[in-house]
Amino acid sequence: MDMLNQGCRNIKLVLSYDGHDYEGWQRQKRTKNTIQEILENALSGILSEKIHVIGAGRTDSGAHALRQVANFKTSNFSIPAHKFKAILNNSLPEDIRIISSEEVPTSFHSRFSAYYRKYIYLLYSLDQRVSNVVLPFVSRYSMISKEYYDVILLNKIIKKFIGWHDFGFISSKRDYKTTTRFVKTARVFRYGSFIVFSVKANGFLYNMMRGIVSCTLEAYKLGNIEVIDEFLSGNVKNKPTLVPPNGLFLHRVYY
């Protein structure tokens, strides 16, 4: 009844996409090749009204999503909420798939209603002790490295990021009310030839996840865990060189 009184419906989408050929999630003036704009154009055509889609996370250009969450409001009541999944999948490119669609209260906001988001980053370790062949599709979805990594040491390093920290040293070029974020969990584990970096936080700044991975690898290379403290204190003049975006995935959004 609440949604009827408001004169609109709020539809929640869970979607997955291969971001390799896209300029990220967020709509931009200089390009039309973004996930948000493609989704908005499809919905606007289906519903015959201008649709604005809100995403839970603004993934980087070239980055991917396993379970991105989005929502949009519409005054069209003729299409059952669960039908949007099939209708959109019939009109969207094959590298963007809707996993589910449902009607939610008008107060739901995919970005501001989220408590945590989790990103993962894939590094493919091309080491003779594990593998010396890069499969054809691996480089599309991961960073390739010839190094062998001690996962136990990587875990000790990345756990330095747990807690409240100012990540302005990574994303200082963007305008934020605050650059402080709370990292709930951070870990690294091995999955075959892949090294998986997993971070769960209350929010992520632009390039934050890639910056965390970069700082972790830099500290590992130097053999000095305390380098992370220097990064977090802002005492390091040079920003870390970011790992490439192709290994980055928005894994899950928590509500």
Buried (B, 14 or more C-beta within 10 A) or exposed (E): EEBEEBEBBBBBBBBBBBBBEBBBBBBBEEEEEBBBBBBBBBBBEBBEEEBEBBBBBBBBBBBBBBBBBBBBBBEBEEBEBEEBBEBBBEEBEEBBBBBBBBBBEBEBEBBEBBEBBBBBBBBBBBBEEBBEEEEEEBBEBBBBBEEEBEBEBBBBBBBBBBEEBBBBBBBBEEEBEEBBBEBBBBBBEEEEBBBBBBBBBBBBBBBBBBBBBBBBBBBBEEEEBEBBEBBBEEEBEEBBEBBBBBBBBBBBBEE
